[in-house]
């Protein structure tokens, strides 16, 4: 199992700077969600492989933590250049492996480039501060030290961005990393990063990737959680999985950073520009076929605009081209797998059975699920409650934007929210009332920049991703005093 470039017939784990087979010798087929073709065989790892990766990361920690700032900076800048030179190949891989279209693929590569270039400068971030002390003749300091081995667990839906976000910040601060990608994205969410960081000069063992077959994440995840050498875990994925990890991490007193599901509202105030609001809702609900954690799942429209908005939004949704993610004209590509497609279908049918009206879409076109707008969805419908990953959005009419905020806040989730209004001041006042980790006034909700504090409240997670806060998440402060004798 070797090599660089993709597709390749076999992809191993990346451990200690080398491509290696799973200890069990098993592999699993990595299938394209669009064509169903097998793109290659991938190492089907288990807890033993995770242990080998942690040991390699631990062995590399001392050396990497001591690397000079200019060495670290050069590696991340070189990695950015390598990623940039491979843009077309990455876009192709994203389309084949995860069904990601050219637009969102480009968004992912651009994010990765900014992430790497910003992370390069973390190397020169001050490593602490001098503190005033009331003890005569004492100099006190707070010194920031990397924590050691960080385990990163990432999903498939924005595989390049989320694997990068989970690993680049911790690495840039001197930690070493074991990344566990989703079984749906072992290349774009794992091996690709290993190739690029290794070629850029990252020392062997500083970054490791362990892959696994479907249904076997728990074995690798538990081994990472249980290993005393792993000092921090960061996780991006669904709320049920995050809850399970947090419970286990709590028993081990390990800090976890969790970025979980959302049920994100987009509020269209009565004074909004109708065309702009329709554009925002269309992009926010249907980009990457609705498979982004920030996607708008509920659109609340103030009554005076509601009928016109519903008509134009439904027409836009119905006209979005569905199909091959490699076709630049496609907006709605394939759903990640048959299970996810069946879940979407079941939830839409359940809502319709409970009285919902279908304004657009609503009929699967395997392997795609077309852009779908539902109205009159009762609160008890599953689609109105939990996160449903797909191009389905619920439209609700409200008497005021304040009512929309109150309804949005009833959700157990609190990731992203958008408010479209002609009055930015009003937007800010509404933002202050929204229980959400991220609020955009006059923009759609699918937004991310590497330096921003990204994360949710309530069941949407704990802590914030973002390079601005990475030092708080992935370093320990040590209080040191020196006393004159
Ligand atoms: P999504 O629906 O976004 O794929 P999941 O929570 O299922 O959300 O997956 C997110 C990540 O969590 C993936 O890498 C997946 O393999 C991993 N995962 C799933 N179950 C577990 C588990 N029991 N322990 C550790 N990781 C897990």
Boltz pocket constraint, residues with backbone or C-beta under 6 A from the ligand:
constraints:
  - pocket:
      binder: B
      contacts: [[A, 153], [A, 154], [A, 155], [A, 156], [A, 157], [A, 180], [A, 181], [A, 182], [A, 183], [A, 217], [A, 218], [A, 219], [A, 220], [A, 221], [A, 222], [A, 236], [A, 237], [A, 238], [A, 239], [A, 241], [A, 242], [A, 244], [A, 245]]
      max_distance: 6.0
